[in-house]
Amino acid sequence: MRLLRIGEPGFETPAALASDPNAPADETLVVELADVLAAAGHTDFDERFFGAGGLDSLAPIVAERIAAGDVHPLAGRRIGAPIARPHQLRCVGLNSSDHAAESGMPVPDEPILFTKSPNTLVGPDDDVIMPRGATKLDWEVELGIVIGRRSSYLASRDEAAAAIAGYVLVNDVSERAFQLERGGQWLKGKSAETFNPAGPWLVTPDEVDVMNLGMSLDVNGERRQTGSTATMIFDPLTVVEYISQFMVLEPGDLINTGTPPGVGLGMTPPQYLAVGDVMTLSIDGLGSQRQIVIAARTTGAAS
């Protein structure tokens, strides 16, 4: 299945893709699932839904509605992040030897972990806000893992696989000056508003060969990143099992697994995003995204 959430920010409703994921936008069809979740006591694709095993019951209902023609056009409707705000958003840094090299950092012996604020999560085509004072805004196409059950001290790859609800395309937007030049931990350059576009859909593990997915990102139509999940230093099962040794993974948590080479930081000379720039990115089987960089407001408490 491919699950998505449709609607304006804060008012998204759950659905599943009912048409070919490669179909043009004006031909995309979805199955509405708000009534199904409500009947089971749920309101969204969130921690409670995943923790109660809600994902297990959806596949036959989606198939039944598709067969009955109970589908609706997606055209003209906003796609939000495919999961509601997670309990935690965890990330793996330098999970590609080529990316470590371009960043001037050694290949890690163990996964490098950091966090992003969960409120960085936005839809796949939402604008990315350049924070006040930002000078080195960067892009990172990544594979995201969504956790399906509460997990700690996982003891095998099989247990790690059983803990995964699905996979999602993410853009781990970063402000490199904040991240690397202001002292302290990386989260400073990772946690600004809109810094984690995700989607368009969550894809269940049975739908993809997760270790053989092509990845790409363009800026203003020019290719910047080309890679594959096959080159990850620590694969998704290793990542999930490893993180569970240090903290509890909650249902609905999102893990960003690291980017391939081609980020702005690694270019000679480095190149960074400016207001008006357009990022387009994709991962095979997980869909595509498009974001425009906009300026933060100069007054007010938020962006």
C-alpha positions as CSV (number, residue, x, y, z in Angstrom):
1,M,0.0,0.0,0.0
2,R,0.9,3.6,-0.4
3,L,-0.7,5.8,2.3
4,L,-1.0,9.5,2.2
5,R,-2.7,12.4,4.0
6,I,-4.7,15.0,2.0
7,G,-5.8,18.5,2.9
8,E,-4.6,21.8,4.2
9,P,-2.1,21.9,7.0
10,G,-3.6,20.8,10.2
11,F,-6.7,19.4,8.5
12,E,-5.3,16.4,6.6
13,T,-7.3,13.3,6.2
14,P,-6.0,9.7,5.7
15,A,-6.1,8.0,2.3
16,A,-4.4,5.4,0.1
17,L,-3.2,5.6,-3.4
18,A,-5.5,3.7,-5.8
19,S,-3.8,4.3,-9.1
20,D,-0.4,3.7,-10.6
21,P,2.2,5.7,-8.6
22,N,3.7,6.9,-11.8
23,A,0.5,8.2,-13.2
24,P,0.3,11.9,-14.1
25,A,-1.1,14.1,-11.3
26,D,-4.4,14.7,-13.0
27,E,-4.9,11.0,-13.3
28,T,-4.1,10.0,-9.7
29,L,-6.8,8.3,-7.7
30,V,-7.1,7.7,-4.0
31,V,-9.2,5.7,-1.6
32,E,-10.6,7.8,1.3
33,L,-10.0,6.2,4.7
34,A,-11.1,8.7,7.4
35,D,-14.3,6.6,8.0
36,V,-12.3,3.4,8.3
37,L,-10.0,4.9,10.9
38,A,-12.8,6.5,12.8
39,A,-14.7,3.1,13.0
40,A,-11.5,1.7,14.7
41,G,-11.2,4.7,17.1
42,H,-8.5,6.5,15.2
43,T,-8.3,9.9,13.6
44,D,-5.0,9.9,11.7
45,F,-1.9,8.0,10.7
46,D,-0.2,8.6,14.0
47,E,1.4,7.0,17.0
48,R,-1.9,5.5,18.3
49,F,-2.9,4.2,14.8
50,F,0.4,2.4,14.2
51,G,0.8,1.2,17.8
52,A,-2.6,-0.5,17.7
53,G,-1.7,-2.4,14.5
54,G,-4.0,-0.3,12.4
55,L,-1.9,-0.8,9.3
56,D,-2.6,-4.5,9.2
57,S,-6.4,-4.1,8.6
58,L,-6.2,-1.5,5.8
59,A,-5.0,-3.6,2.8
60,P,-8.2,-5.7,2.3
61,I,-10.4,-2.6,2.7
62,V,-8.3,-0.6,0.2
63,A,-8.5,-3.5,-2.3
64,E,-12.2,-3.9,-1.8
65,R,-12.9,-0.2,-2.4
66,I,-10.7,-0.1,-5.5
67,A,-12.5,-3.1,-6.9
68,A,-15.8,-1.4,-6.2
69,G,-14.7,1.8,-7.9
70,D,-14.9,3.7,-4.7
71,V,-12.1,6.0,-5.6
72,H,-11.6,9.8,-5.9
73,P,-9.4,12.1,-7.9
74,L,-6.5,13.7,-6.1
75,A,-6.0,16.6,-8.6
76,G,-6.0,20.0,-7.0
77,R,-5.7,18.7,-3.4
78,R,-2.6,19.3,-1.2
79,I,-0.7,16.3,-0.1
80,G,0.6,16.5,3.5
81,A,3.3,14.5,5.2
82,P,2.1,10.8,5.1
83,I,2.3,10.6,8.9
84,A,1.0,12.9,11.6
85,R,3.6,14.6,13.7
86,P,5.8,11.8,15.1
87,H,6.9,11.4,18.6
88,Q,10.5,11.7,17.5
89,L,12.4,12.4,14.3
90,R,15.8,10.7,14.4
91,C,18.5,10.9,11.7
92,V,21.7,9.1,10.7
93,G,24.6,11.2,9.5
94,L,27.3,10.4,7.0
95,N,25.6,7.1,6.0
96,S,27.4,7.2,2.6
97,S,31.1,6.9,2.2
98,D,31.1,9.4,-0.7
99,H,29.0,11.9,1.2
100,A,31.4,11.6,4.2
101,A,34.3,12.3,1.9
102,E,32.7,15.3,0.3
103,S,31.9,16.6,3.8
104,G,35.6,16.2,4.9
105,M,34.7,13.7,7.6
106,P,35.8,10.1,8.2
107,V,33.5,7.2,7.4
108,P,31.9,6.3,10.8
109,D,32.5,3.0,12.5
110,E,29.0,3.2,14.0
111,P,25.9,5.2,12.9
112,I,26.1,8.9,13.8
113,L,22.8,9.8,15.3
114,F,21.1,13.2,15.7
115,T,17.6,14.5,16.0
116,K,15.4,17.0,14.3
117,S,12.5,18.8,15.8
118,P,9.2,16.9,14.9
119,N,7.6,20.2,13.8
120,T,10.1,20.3,10.9
121,L,7.8,17.8,9.2
122,V,5.8,19.3,6.2
123,G,4.3,18.0,3.0
124,P,6.3,17.0,-0.1
125,D,5.5,20.1,-2.1
126,D,5.3,22.7,0.7
127,D,7.6,25.7,0.6
128,V,10.9,25.5,2.5
129,I,11.5,28.6,4.7
130,M,15.0,30.1,4.8
131,P,15.5,30.9,8.5
132,R,16.5,34.4,9.6
133,G,20.3,34.8,9.4
134,A,20.7,31.7,7.2
135,T,23.6,31.8,4.7
136,K,24.3,28.1,3.9
137,L,21.0,26.4,3.2
138,D,21.5,22.9,1.8
139,W,19.6,20.0,0.4
140,E,19.7,16.2,1.2
141,V,17.5,13.6,-0.5
142,E,17.1,10.7,1.9
143,L,15.2,7.5,2.5
144,G,13.0,7.7,5.6
145,I,11.8,4.8,7.8
146,V,8.5,4.9,9.6
147,I,8.3,2.8,12.8
148,G,5.3,0.6,13.2
149,R,5.5,-0.7,16.8
150,R,7.1,0.3,20.1
151,S,10.6,-1.2,20.0
152,S,13.6,-1.4,22.2
153,Y,16.7,-3.7,22.3
154,L,15.8,-5.4,19.0
155,A,18.0,-8.5,18.8
156,S,18.0,-9.4,15.1
157,R,17.4,-8.1,11.6
158,D,14.1,-10.0,11.6
159,E,12.9,-8.1,14.6
160,A,14.0,-4.8,13.0
161,A,12.1,-5.7,9.8
162,A,9.0,-6.4,11.9
163,A,9.2,-3.0,13.5
164,I,9.1,-1.1,10.2
165,A,5.7,0.2,9.0
166,G,7.1,1.5,5.7
167,Y,9.4,3.9,3.9
168,V,9.1,7.5,2.7
169,L,11.0,10.0,0.6
170,V,12.4,12.9,2.7
171,N,14.4,16.0,2.2
172,D,16.7,16.6,5.2
173,V,17.1,20.3,4.7
174,S,20.1,21.7,6.5
175,E,21.6,25.1,7.4
176,R,25.3,24.4,7.4
177,A,26.5,27.5,9.1
178,F,24.1,26.8,12.0
179,Q,25.1,23.1,12.0
180,L,28.9,23.3,11.7
181,E,30.0,26.8,12.7
182,R,27.9,27.7,15.7
183,G,29.1,25.1,18.2
184,G,27.2,22.4,19.9
185,Q,25.2,19.7,18.2
186,W,24.0,19.4,14.6
187,L,20.3,19.9,15.5
188,K,20.9,23.6,15.4
189,G,21.2,23.5,11.6
190,K,18.5,20.8,11.2
191,S,15.5,21.8,13.1
192,A,14.1,25.0,11.6
193,E,10.5,25.2,10.5
194,T,9.8,23.2,7.2
195,F,13.2,21.5,7.3
196,N,11.8,18.0,6.7
197,P,9.5,17.7,3.7
198,A,8.2,14.1,3.6
199,G,6.1,12.1,1.2
200,P,4.1,12.0,-1.0
201,W,3.2,8.6,0.5
202,L,4.3,6.0,3.0
203,V,5.1,2.8,1.1
204,T,4.7,-0.5,2.9
205,P,7.8,-2.8,2.8
206,D,6.2,-5.4,0.6
207,E,6.0,-2.8,-2.2
208,V,9.7,-1.9,-2.6
209,D,13.1,-3.5,-2.7
210,V,14.5,-1.0,-0.2
211,M,18.1,-1.7,-0.9
212,N,17.9,-1.1,-4.6
213,L,16.2,2.3,-5.0
214,G,17.6,5.1,-7.2
215,M,17.7,8.6,-5.6
216,S,18.1,12.0,-7.2
217,L,17.7,15.7,-6.4
218,D,17.8,18.7,-8.8
219,V,18.1,22.4,-8.0
220,N,16.5,24.7,-10.5
221,G,16.5,21.8,-13.0
222,E,20.2,21.0,-12.6
223,R,21.1,17.6,-11.2
224,R,22.9,17.8,-7.9
225,Q,22.5,14.3,-6.3
226,T,22.4,10.9,-7.9
227,G,22.6,7.8,-5.7
228,S,21.2,4.6,-4.6
229,T,20.1,3.0,-1.3
230,A,22.5,0.2,-2.3
231,T,25.5,2.3,-1.3
232,M,24.3,3.0,2.3
233,I,27.0,2.1,4.9
234,F,24.3,1.1,7.4
235,D,21.2,-0.4,5.8
236,P,17.7,0.3,7.2
237,L,17.5,-2.9,9.3
238,T,20.9,-2.2,10.8
239,V,19.8,1.4,11.5
240,V,16.6,0.4,13.3
241,E,18.2,-2.4,15.3
242,Y,21.1,-0.1,16.3
243,I,19.0,2.9,17.4
244,S,16.8,0.6,19.5
245,Q,19.8,-0.2,21.7
246,F,19.9,3.4,22.9
247,M,16.3,4.6,23.0
248,V,12.8,3.4,22.6
249,L,11.4,3.7,19.1
250,E,7.7,4.7,19.2
251,P,5.0,3.8,16.6
252,G,5.0,6.5,14.0
253,D,8.5,7.7,14.6
254,L,10.5,8.8,11.5
255,I,14.1,8.0,10.9
256,N,16.1,9.8,8.1
257,T,18.8,7.4,7.0
258,G,21.4,9.7,5.4
259,T,22.1,11.2,2.0
260,P,24.2,10.3,-1.0
261,P,26.9,12.7,-2.3
262,G,26.1,15.9,-4.2
263,V,25.1,18.3,-1.4
264,G,25.9,21.9,-1.7
265,L,28.5,21.7,1.2
266,G,30.6,19.3,-0.9
267,M,30.7,21.3,-4.1
268,T,33.8,23.2,-5.2
269,P,33.2,25.9,-4.3
270,P,30.3,25.2,-2.1
271,Q,26.9,26.2,-3.4
272,Y,23.8,26.9,-1.3
273,L,20.2,27.6,-1.8
274,A,18.7,31.1,-2.2
275,V,15.2,32.4,-2.0
276,G,13.3,31.4,-5.1
277,D,15.3,28.3,-5.8
278,V,13.4,25.1,-6.6
279,M,14.3,21.7,-5.3
280,T,12.9,18.6,-7.1
281,L,13.7,15.1,-5.7
282,S,12.7,11.5,-6.0
283,I,13.3,8.0,-4.9
284,D,12.3,5.0,-7.1
285,G,8.9,3.7,-5.9
286,L,8.5,6.4,-3.2
287,G,7.4,9.2,-5.4
288,S,8.7,12.8,-5.9
289,Q,8.7,16.2,-4.3
290,R,9.0,19.8,-5.3
291,Q,9.8,22.7,-2.9
292,I,10.4,26.4,-3.4
293,V,12.7,28.3,-1.0
294,I,11.0,31.3,0.5
295,A,12.2,33.9,2.9
296,A,11.2,33.9,6.6
297,R,9.0,36.8,7.8
298,T,11.0,39.5,9.4
299,T,8.5,40.0,12.3
300,G,6.4,37.8,14.4
301,A,6.9,34.8,16.7
302,A,7.1,32.2,13.9
303,S,8.3,32.0,10.4
